[in-house]
Amino acid sequence: MKRLIEFPLEDGGTILVEVDEFESEFGSVPVAREDEIVVKANQTFEHALETIQPVARTVVKKFRIMPDTPDEVQVAFGVKLSAEAGALIASTGVEANFTITLKWRKDTKKKGE
C-alpha cells in the first residue's frame, strides 16, 4: 500500500513523496492511521537528504585517494524516504545496493609536448 509523506522545505514550501508502507516479518506496518492520507515528516526534506551526504562523500573520497586516481568517480544508490527517519539508503533484501563507476581517460598528449 502506498502513503504520502509531506516534507516541509526550508524555504517554507512543502513536497509530497509517495512511499510504500513498511513491511516487516509480521506484515504491513502502517505509517499513518487509516483515515490519514498524508503523513507529516518530522524534518525538512533538505535535512533528510543531508543524512545521506556523508555516505556519498566517504565513498568518493576513498576512491580519490587511490594510487592511480580515477578521472571520474560516480556513485549511485537508492534512497528511501520515511516520515520518521528521513532519508535511508535503500536495500535489496538484507544488502545495501551501491553502483560505483570509476573512469580513467588515456592521456592523448605525448610526453614532452
C-alpha positions in Angstrom: 0.0 0.0 0.0 1.2 3.5 -0.8 1.2 6.5 1.5 2.2 10.2 1.0 4.7 11.9 3.2 4.6 15.7 3.3 8.2 17.1 3.9 8.5 20.8 4.7 11.0 22.7 2.6 13.5 25.2 4.2 12.0 28.0 2.0 8.6 27.4 3.5 7.0 25.2 0.9 6.4 21.5 1.1 7.0 18.4 -1.1 4.8 15.3 -1.2 6.7 12.0 -1.5 4.9 8.7 -2.2 6.3 5.8 -0.2 5.5 2.1 0.4 4.3 1.1 3.8 6.9 -0.6 5.9 6.8 -4.4 5.6 8.0 -6.4 8.5 8.0 -10.1 9.2 4.6 -9.6 10.8 3.1 -7.9 7.8 2.4 -4.4 6.9 3.1 -1.6 9.5 1.1 1.5 8.7 3.0 4.8 8.7 -0.3 6.6 9.4 -3.8 5.9 10.6 -6.2 4.5 8.0 -8.1 7.8 7.9 -4.9 9.9 7.2 -4.0 10.4 3.6 -0.8 12.4 4.2 1.7 11.9 7.0 3.7 15.0 8.0 7.5 14.3 8.2 9.4 15.1 11.4 12.1 17.1 9.5 12.7 19.1 6.4 13.3 17.5 3.0 16.7 19.1 2.9 17.7 17.8 6.3 16.5 14.3 5.4 18.9 14.3 2.4 21.7 15.7 4.5 21.8 12.3 6.3 22.9 10.7 3.0 25.7 13.1 2.1 28.4 11.7 4.4 27.9 8.3 2.7 28.4 9.7 -0.8 31.4 11.8 0.4 33.1 8.9 2.1 32.7 6.6 -0.9 34.1 9.2 -3.4 36.9 10.1 -1.0 38.1 6.5 -0.7 38.4 6.2 -4.5 40.0 9.6 -4.9 43.0 8.6 -2.7 43.8 5.5 -4.8 47.4 5.5 -6.1 46.1 5.6 -9.7 43.4 8.1 -9.1 40.4 7.8 -11.5 39.4 10.8 -13.6 35.8 10.3 -12.6 34.1 8.7 -9.7 30.3 8.1 -10.0 28.3 6.7 -7.1 24.6 5.6 -7.4 22.4 4.3 -4.7 18.8 4.1 -3.9 17.3 6.4 -1.3 14.1 5.7 0.6 12.2 8.4 2.5 10.5 7.9 5.8 8.3 10.3 7.8 10.1 9.3 11.0 13.7 8.5 9.8 14.1 10.9 6.9 16.3 9.5 4.1 17.7 6.0 4.2 19.9 4.0 1.8 17.6 1.6 0.0 18.3 -2.1 0.2 17.6 -5.2 -1.8 17.0 -8.0 0.7 19.5 -7.6 3.5 22.2 -5.8 1.5 22.5 -2.2 0.6 22.7 -1.5 -3.1 25.6 0.7 -4.4 26.8 1.2 -8.0 30.2 2.6 -8.3 31.8 3.6 -11.6 35.4 4.6 -11.9 36.8 6.1 -15.2 40.3 6.7 -16.4 41.0 8.6 -19.6 44.0 7.9 -21.7 46.4 10.9 -21.9 46.3 11.8 -25.6 49.3 14.2 -25.3 52.7 12.7 -25.9 55.3 13.3 -23.2 57.5 16.4 -23.8 54.9 18.2 -25.9 
